[in-house]
Amino acid sequence: MSSREIKAISVVAGLTRSALPRGALACLPSIVALYQFRVAVMKIIRFDGDLLAKTLNEILNVVEIQGIQWQRFKELNKLLRGFRSHEMTVLSGKTGVGKTTFACEYSLDLAEQGVRTLWGSFEMPLPRICRTLLHQFAGEQLYLQTPMRVAAWASAFQHEIPMFFINTHGRPSEKEVFLALEESVKRDAVEHVILDNLQFMMGCTGSQGIEDKFQRQDRFVERLRAFATDTGAHLTLVVHPRKVDSDQLLTISSLYGGGKIGQEADNILLVQEEVDTAVPKKYLQVVKNRYDGTVGKMDLHFNRSRMSFKPSSRSLEALQAASEAID
């Protein structure tokens, strides 16, 4: 045991080492944690040192702080400014509007730039998620291609995209979810986690009523928020909205559950669809942006054959040539 640890016990207990009660050393972890907590809670500082350096960095290095820029969804950069670590983004939309499809391409855009990504799909089977991702990656109608060409695209995706998947289907326990998240960050250095979706993960096991269900959901969201803050990974959480009329647009208050989701999220994105027009209009609406407060809309045009909102124009032959050059 180090002298620093012994000193921590003495400070918390207010006793000298010789006066410490028998068995106190066995409580070292909790006592030291309490000591560290007490020291960290309140500290008065001046505008100098680390605070001054971080403030100047916020002013002088705006581009870096804004984060990674989307390449497919360039309009999103004008709204969110970029993709940043330590944040939690909530994505919602009515059933069938394309939440999961957009989440796939939004995450693929970043993964194509090297962002190590973990996909957790708890409602839709993984092969279907991967089918969507592969179509979006290729930018082709793969079902019209030869098996050899489809296999070549799959191989290119496998080698080019740093993406991992939680291998489960159904409702995991809360403990299982967080063990998987923590392992992905420690073992695979994951920087972006997508969880689809909150309600399906929570299920209704153990619920004694609506109030209890909302309270459990709030606690779960708090843990997810803490995970993003503590690990630095960006967490994107797909959330179902409350049931509303088909012609009614969603708002922050439309998010299903307690108020924690809206409070804890750094960004809230809503996939909206206006159906009272001659041609239904679909767009992504940013209704919360904690970084700089910018909100607004980005039009979405879905290419069904390619399962994409922003079809890629990459060439398989160019990818293969680049891979061979590296080898």
C-alpha positions as CSV (number, residue, x, y, z in Angstrom):
1,M,0.0,0.0,0.0
2,S,1.4,3.4,-1.0
3,S,1.8,6.3,1.4
4,R,-0.6,8.3,-0.8
5,E,-3.3,5.7,-0.3
6,I,-2.7,5.7,3.5
7,K,-2.8,9.4,3.6
8,A,-6.2,9.4,1.7
9,I,-7.7,7.2,4.4
10,S,-6.4,9.4,7.1
11,V,-7.7,12.6,5.5
12,V,-11.2,11.1,5.0
13,A,-11.3,9.6,8.4
14,G,-9.7,12.6,10.1
15,L,-7.4,10.3,12.1
16,T,-3.7,9.5,12.1
17,R,-2.6,6.2,10.7
18,S,-2.1,4.7,14.2
19,A,-5.5,5.8,15.2
20,L,-7.3,4.2,12.2
21,P,-9.7,1.4,13.3
22,R,-8.8,-2.2,12.6
23,G,-10.2,-3.2,9.2
24,A,-10.1,0.3,7.7
25,L,-7.4,-0.7,5.2
26,A,-9.8,-3.3,3.8
27,C,-12.2,-0.5,2.8
28,L,-9.5,1.3,0.8
29,P,-11.2,1.3,-2.6
30,S,-14.4,2.9,-1.4
31,I,-12.5,5.3,0.9
32,V,-10.1,6.5,-1.7
33,A,-12.9,6.9,-4.2
34,L,-14.7,9.1,-1.6
35,Y,-11.5,11.1,-1.0
36,Q,-11.1,11.7,-4.7
37,F,-14.7,12.6,-5.1
38,R,-14.5,15.1,-2.3
39,V,-11.4,16.7,-3.8
40,A,-12.9,16.9,-7.3
41,V,-16.4,18.3,-6.4
42,M,-15.4,21.9,-5.5
43,K,-12.3,23.6,-6.8
44,I,-12.0,27.4,-7.3
45,I,-9.7,28.4,-10.1
46,R,-8.6,31.5,-12.0
47,F,-8.8,32.2,-15.7
48,D,-5.3,30.8,-16.4
49,G,-3.5,27.6,-16.9
50,D,-5.6,24.8,-18.3
51,L,-8.8,26.8,-18.4
52,L,-7.1,29.6,-20.4
53,A,-5.5,27.1,-22.8
54,K,-8.8,25.3,-23.5
55,T,-10.6,28.6,-24.0
56,L,-8.1,29.8,-26.5
57,N,-8.3,26.4,-28.2
58,E,-12.1,26.8,-28.5
59,I,-11.6,30.2,-30.2
60,L,-8.5,29.5,-32.4
61,N,-9.1,25.9,-33.5
62,V,-12.8,26.1,-34.5
63,V,-12.5,23.7,-37.4
64,E,-10.9,21.0,-35.3
65,I,-13.4,21.4,-32.5
66,Q,-16.3,21.2,-34.8
67,G,-15.4,17.7,-35.6
68,I,-15.3,15.3,-38.6
69,Q,-17.2,16.6,-41.6
70,W,-19.8,14.4,-43.4
71,Q,-18.9,13.8,-47.0
72,R,-22.3,12.4,-48.2
73,F,-24.4,14.7,-46.1
74,K,-22.6,18.0,-46.6
75,E,-25.7,20.0,-45.6
76,L,-25.6,18.3,-42.2
77,N,-22.2,20.1,-41.6
78,K,-24.0,23.4,-41.8
79,L,-26.4,22.4,-39.1
80,L,-24.4,20.2,-36.7
81,R,-21.0,21.7,-37.7
82,G,-19.5,18.2,-37.5
83,F,-19.3,14.9,-35.7
84,R,-17.7,15.2,-32.2
85,S,-16.6,12.8,-29.5
86,H,-18.2,12.7,-26.1
87,E,-21.7,13.5,-27.5
88,M,-25.0,11.8,-27.6
89,T,-27.3,12.1,-30.7
90,V,-31.0,11.1,-30.7
91,L,-32.6,10.1,-34.0
92,S,-36.3,9.7,-34.2
93,G,-39.1,9.5,-36.8
94,K,-42.4,7.8,-37.4
95,T,-42.7,4.1,-38.2
96,G,-41.6,3.4,-41.8
97,V,-40.1,6.8,-42.4
98,G,-36.6,5.5,-42.8
99,K,-34.8,6.1,-39.4
100,T,-32.7,2.9,-39.6
101,T,-31.9,3.4,-43.3
102,F,-30.7,7.0,-42.6
103,A,-28.8,5.8,-39.5
104,C,-27.0,3.3,-41.7
105,E,-25.8,5.9,-44.2
106,Y,-25.1,8.6,-41.7
107,S,-22.8,6.1,-39.8
108,L,-21.3,4.7,-43.1
109,D,-20.4,8.3,-44.2
110,L,-18.2,8.6,-41.0
111,A,-16.9,5.0,-41.2
112,E,-15.7,5.7,-44.8
113,Q,-13.5,8.4,-43.2
114,G,-12.0,6.0,-40.7
115,V,-14.3,6.5,-37.7
116,R,-14.4,3.1,-35.9
117,T,-18.1,2.2,-35.6
118,L,-20.1,-0.2,-33.6
119,W,-23.7,-1.1,-34.8
120,G,-26.2,-2.5,-32.3
121,S,-29.4,-3.4,-34.0
122,F,-31.9,-4.9,-31.5
123,E,-35.0,-5.0,-33.7
124,M,-33.8,-5.6,-37.3
125,P,-31.7,-8.7,-38.0
126,L,-28.0,-7.9,-38.7
127,P,-27.9,-9.4,-42.2
128,R,-30.6,-6.8,-43.2
129,I,-28.6,-4.0,-41.7
130,C,-25.5,-5.2,-43.5
131,R,-27.5,-5.5,-46.8
132,T,-28.5,-1.8,-46.5
133,L,-24.9,-0.8,-45.7
134,L,-23.5,-2.7,-48.6
135,H,-25.9,-1.2,-51.1
136,Q,-25.1,2.2,-49.8
137,F,-21.4,1.5,-49.9
138,A,-21.5,0.2,-53.5
139,G,-24.0,2.7,-54.8
140,E,-25.3,0.0,-57.2
141,Q,-28.4,-2.2,-57.5
142,L,-26.6,-5.2,-56.2
143,Y,-29.4,-7.7,-56.9
144,L,-28.9,-7.0,-60.6
145,Q,-25.1,-7.8,-60.4
146,T,-23.3,-11.1,-60.8
147,P,-22.5,-13.0,-57.6
148,M,-18.8,-12.4,-58.3
149,R,-19.3,-8.6,-58.4
150,V,-21.5,-8.7,-55.2
151,A,-18.8,-10.7,-53.4
152,A,-16.2,-8.2,-54.6
153,W,-18.1,-5.3,-53.1
154,A,-18.6,-7.3,-49.9
155,S,-14.8,-7.9,-49.7
156,A,-14.1,-4.2,-50.3
157,F,-16.5,-3.2,-47.5
158,Q,-14.9,-5.8,-45.2
159,H,-11.4,-4.4,-45.8
160,E,-12.2,-0.7,-46.1
161,I,-14.8,0.0,-43.5
162,P,-13.9,-0.2,-39.7
163,M,-17.3,-1.3,-38.6
164,F,-18.2,-3.8,-35.9
165,F,-21.6,-5.3,-34.9
166,I,-23.2,-6.5,-31.7
167,N,-24.2,-10.1,-32.4
168,T,-27.6,-10.3,-30.8
169,H,-31.2,-10.1,-31.9
170,G,-33.9,-9.4,-29.3
171,R,-33.9,-7.7,-25.9
172,P,-30.6,-8.0,-24.1
173,S,-30.3,-7.1,-20.4
174,E,-29.0,-3.7,-19.4
175,K,-25.8,-5.3,-18.1
176,E,-25.2,-7.1,-21.4
177,V,-25.6,-3.8,-23.4
178,F,-23.1,-1.9,-21.3
179,L,-20.6,-4.8,-21.2
180,A,-20.6,-4.9,-25.0
181,L,-20.2,-1.1,-25.2
182,E,-17.3,-1.0,-22.8
183,E,-15.6,-4.0,-24.5
184,S,-15.9,-2.3,-27.9
185,V,-14.2,0.9,-26.7
186,K,-11.4,-0.9,-24.8
187,R,-10.7,-3.7,-27.3
188,D,-11.6,-2.2,-30.7
189,A,-11.1,1.5,-30.0
190,V,-14.7,2.2,-31.2
191,E,-15.4,5.9,-31.6
192,H,-19.1,5.8,-32.7
193,V,-21.9,3.6,-31.4
194,I,-25.3,3.3,-33.0
195,L,-28.1,1.7,-30.9
196,D,-31.3,0.9,-32.7
197,N,-33.6,1.3,-30.9
198,L,-34.1,2.4,-27.3
199,Q,-37.7,1.0,-26.8
200,F,-36.8,-2.4,-28.2
201,M,-33.7,-2.6,-25.9
202,M,-35.8,-1.7,-22.9
203,G,-38.7,-4.0,-23.7
204,C,-41.2,-4.3,-20.9
205,T,-39.6,-6.9,-18.7
206,G,-40.0,-6.1,-15.0
207,S,-42.2,-3.1,-15.6
208,Q,-44.9,-2.5,-13.1
209,G,-46.7,0.2,-15.0
210,I,-46.1,3.1,-17.4
211,E,-44.5,5.2,-14.6
212,D,-42.0,2.5,-13.8
213,K,-41.3,2.0,-17.4
214,F,-40.5,5.6,-18.0
215,Q,-38.3,5.8,-14.8
216,R,-36.3,2.7,-16.0
217,Q,-35.9,4.3,-19.4
218,D,-34.7,7.6,-17.8
219,R,-32.1,5.7,-15.8
220,F,-31.0,3.8,-18.9
221,V,-30.6,7.0,-20.9
222,E,-28.6,8.5,-18.0
223,R,-26.2,5.6,-18.2
224,L,-25.9,5.9,-21.9
225,R,-25.1,9.6,-21.5
226,A,-22.5,8.8,-18.9
227,F,-20.9,6.2,-21.2
228,A,-20.5,8.8,-24.0
229,T,-19.1,11.4,-21.6
230,D,-16.7,9.0,-19.8
231,T,-15.4,7.0,-22.8
232,G,-15.3,9.8,-25.4
233,A,-17.3,7.7,-27.9
234,H,-20.2,9.4,-29.8
235,L,-23.4,7.6,-29.1
236,T,-26.3,7.7,-31.7
237,L,-29.5,6.5,-30.2
238,V,-32.6,5.7,-32.3
239,V,-35.8,6.4,-30.4
240,H,-39.4,5.8,-31.4
241,P,-41.8,8.8,-31.0
242,R,-45.2,8.9,-29.4
243,K,-48.1,8.1,-31.6
244,V,-49.3,11.2,-33.4
245,D,-51.7,11.8,-36.4
246,S,-50.2,11.0,-39.8
247,D,-50.3,14.7,-40.8
248,Q,-48.7,16.0,-37.6
249,L,-45.0,16.7,-37.6
250,L,-42.8,15.6,-34.7
251,T,-41.2,17.9,-32.0
252,I,-38.9,17.2,-29.1
253,S,-41.9,16.5,-26.9
254,S,-42.9,13.8,-29.3
255,L,-40.0,11.5,-28.1
256,Y,-41.5,8.5,-26.3
257,G,-40.8,8.2,-22.6
258,G,-39.7,10.6,-19.9
259,G,-38.0,13.9,-20.3
260,K,-34.5,12.6,-19.9
261,I,-34.0,11.8,-23.6
262,G,-34.5,15.4,-24.6
263,Q,-32.4,16.7,-21.7
264,E,-29.4,14.4,-22.0
265,A,-29.1,14.5,-25.8
266,D,-26.6,16.9,-27.4
267,N,-28.3,16.7,-30.7
268,I,-31.8,15.7,-31.7
269,L,-32.6,14.7,-35.3
270,L,-36.1,14.1,-36.6
271,V,-36.9,12.4,-39.9
272,Q,-40.0,14.2,-41.0
273,E,-42.5,13.5,-43.8
274,E,-45.1,16.0,-45.0
275,V,-47.9,14.0,-46.5
276,D,-50.4,16.7,-47.2
277,T,-48.7,17.8,-50.4
278,A,-49.0,16.6,-54.0
279,V,-45.7,14.9,-53.6
280,P,-44.8,13.7,-50.1
281,K,-41.7,15.6,-48.8
282,K,-39.2,14.0,-46.6
283,Y,-36.4,15.8,-44.7
284,L,-34.1,15.6,-41.6
285,Q,-34.8,18.3,-39.0
286,V,-32.3,19.3,-36.4
287,V,-34.3,20.5,-33.4
288,K,-31.5,20.5,-30.8
289,N,-27.8,21.3,-31.2
290,R,-26.0,21.9,-27.9
291,Y,-22.7,22.7,-29.7
292,D,-23.8,26.1,-31.1
293,G,-27.6,26.1,-31.2
294,T,-28.0,25.9,-35.0
295,V,-31.2,24.2,-36.0
296,G,-32.8,23.7,-39.4
297,K,-33.7,21.2,-42.2
298,M,-31.9,19.0,-44.7
299,D,-34.0,17.5,-47.6
300,L,-33.9,13.8,-48.0
301,H,-34.4,12.1,-51.4
302,F,-34.5,8.3,-51.1
303,N,-33.1,6.1,-53.9
304,R,-35.0,2.9,-53.2
305,S,-33.0,0.6,-55.6
306,R,-29.8,1.6,-53.9
307,M,-31.3,1.9,-50.5
308,S,-29.6,5.3,-50.2
309,F,-30.3,9.0,-49.6
310,K,-26.9,10.0,-51.1
311,P,-25.8,7.2,-53.6
312,S,-22.1,6.7,-53.8
313,S,-20.3,7.2,-57.1
314,R,-17.3,5.2,-56.2
315,S,-15.8,2.6,-58.6
316,L,-15.2,-1.0,-57.5
317,E,-12.3,-1.2,-60.0
318,A,-10.7,1.8,-58.4
319,L,-11.1,0.3,-54.9
320,Q,-9.6,-3.0,-56.0
321,A,-6.6,-1.2,-57.7
322,A,-6.0,0.8,-54.6
323,S,-6.1,-2.3,-52.4
324,E,-3.7,-4.1,-54.7
325,A,-1.3,-1.1,-54.7
326,I,-1.2,-1.2,-50.8
327,D,-0.6,-4.9,-50.8
